[in-house]
Amino acid sequence: MSVLRGASVRDALDSAGVAIAASGSESPRLDAELLLAHALGVDRTALYADPRREVVGAQARSFQDLVRRRSAGREPVAYLLGRKGFRHIELEVDARVLVPRPETELLVELGLELAPGARVLDVGTGSGAVALALKQERPDLDVTGSDVSETALDVARANRNRLGLDVELVCADLLDGVGARWDAILSNPPYVAERDRARLPRDVRVHEPALALFAGRDGLNVIRRLVAAAEQTDAALLAIEVGEGQSAAASALVQEAGFGSVESRRDLAGIERVVVGRR
Ligand SMILES: C[S@@+](CC[C@H](N)C(=O)[O-])C[C@H]1O[C@@H](n2cnc3c(N)ncnc32)[C@H](O)[C@@H]1O
């Protein structure tokens, strides 16, 4: 694609939007705006304040490179910007971690309902999204994040330190070695079925970590192990994010594990997204 050097903000956005749309993005205009604001070092609203500003020099080259990586390479916008907003915090993200999704904020909302001082474990914390957002909103909670990936934990630790939040981060395969003394276990585990791999958008399939995405033939392998392990803990609340169409199967697993009261919470698209068990 060619974004004319010296083009106005408006023209640069128009031509970038066309290139990004042609590569299959569902939000080409927004992508272009985020990338241009990043290249110019301004807030996105500044693009509207001054649409005739010329995009020149190093900033034009940087924008052209970002648009090429988004359109030809299908790199996620969050990786190109190096950050992603999640509830009230901004997380630094790169290809070592999943890009936090808005629907995962449901797990944080459940955490907000906990009693003061509750001990909470975020299993598969990735960038630290759930654990850090929860601690930021409920400093009274005793929050730990865990992940089996040391490289993901490096990202979570950097986010924790930058945000100055008192969250413990530990490396563990699900609940192995993390003890049983939890009041609540929250998790957005990998849940994509292997058979759905080819159907994933290319930016997800190629760029996001496979360890964060895939969980066996039906996508429930990690959830099965997590529920079985959670049964052996003190946790009175178990909340697990699931994929579209997995809510009934996951609810049955949670119920069989002794969580007598089970409900599903829907995301903004109306999909049953989080299975919540209480005992
Ligand atoms: C879907 S991502 C969620 C990341 C983050 N919680 C979020 O919502 O943005 C799943 C995370 O689980 C981690 N994971 C995968 N298998 C695991 C296991 N057996 N034990 C602990 N963490 C695991 C992955 O490394 C990844 O960071």
The ligand as an SDF file (V2000), in Angstrom:
LIG
                    3D

 27 29  0  0  0  0  0  0  0  0999 V2000
   -6.5490  -17.2610   26.8590 C   0  0  0  0  0  0  0  0  0  0  0  0
   -5.0170  -16.8100   27.5890 S   0  0  0  0  0  0  0  0  0  0  0  0
   -5.5910  -15.6720   28.8280 C   0  0  0  0  0  0  0  0  0  0  0  0
   -4.5970  -14.6150   29.1950 C   0  0  0  0  0  0  0  0  0  0  0  0
   -5.1730  -13.5240   30.1250 C   0  0  0  0  0  0  0  0  0  0  0  0
   -5.7470  -14.0950   31.3250 N   0  0  0  0  0  0  0  0  0  0  0  0
   -6.2350  -12.7420   29.3870 C   0  0  0  0  0  0  0  0  0  0  0  0
   -7.4120  -12.9830   29.6240 O   0  0  0  0  0  0  0  0  0  0  0  0
   -5.8840  -11.8770   28.5770 O   0  0  0  0  0  0  0  0  0  0  0  0
   -4.6510  -18.2700   28.4660 C   0  0  0  0  0  0  0  0  0  0  0  0
   -3.3880  -18.2400   29.3310 C   0  0  0  0  0  0  0  0  0  0  0  0
   -3.2920  -19.4940   30.0000 O   0  0  0  0  0  0  0  0  0  0  0  0
   -1.9620  -19.9180   30.0190 C   0  0  0  0  0  0  0  0  0  0  0  0
   -1.9610  -21.3760   30.1470 N   0  0  0  0  0  0  0  0  0  0  0  0
   -2.1220  -22.3250   29.1940 C   0  0  0  0  0  0  0  0  0  0  0  0
   -2.0670  -23.5520   29.7240 N   0  0  0  0  0  0  0  0  0  0  0  0
   -1.8700  -23.3840   31.0620 C   0  0  0  0  0  0  0  0  0  0  0  0
   -1.6980  -24.2840   32.1620 C   0  0  0  0  0  0  0  0  0  0  0  0
   -1.7400  -25.5880   31.9770 N   0  0  0  0  0  0  0  0  0  0  0  0
   -1.4920  -23.7630   33.3900 N   0  0  0  0  0  0  0  0  0  0  0  0
   -1.4440  -22.4140   33.5770 C   0  0  0  0  0  0  0  0  0  0  0  0
   -1.5880  -21.5180   32.5790 N   0  0  0  0  0  0  0  0  0  0  0  0
   -1.7990  -21.9980   31.3330 C   0  0  0  0  0  0  0  0  0  0  0  0
   -1.3780  -19.4040   28.7170 C   0  0  0  0  0  0  0  0  0  0  0  0
    0.0230  -19.3000   28.7970 O   0  0  0  0  0  0  0  0  0  0  0  0
   -2.1020  -18.0610   28.5790 C   0  0  0  0  0  0  0  0  0  0  0  0
   -1.3420  -17.0250   29.1450 O   0  0  0  0  0  0  0  0  0  0  0  0
  1  2  1  0
  2  3  1  0
  2 10  1  0
  3  4  1  0
  4  5  1  0
  5  6  1  0
  5  7  1  0
  7  8  2  0
  7  9  1  0
 10 11  1  0
 11 12  1  0
 11 26  1  0
 12 13  1  0
 13 14  1  0
 13 24  1  0
 14 15  1  0
 14 23  1  0
 15 16  2  0
 16 17  1  0
 17 18  1  0
 17 23  2  0
 18 19  1  0
 18 20  2  0
 20 21  1  0
 21 22  2  0
 22 23  1  0
 24 25  1  0
 24 26  1  0
 26 27  1  0
M  CHG  2   2   1   9  -1
M  END
$$$$
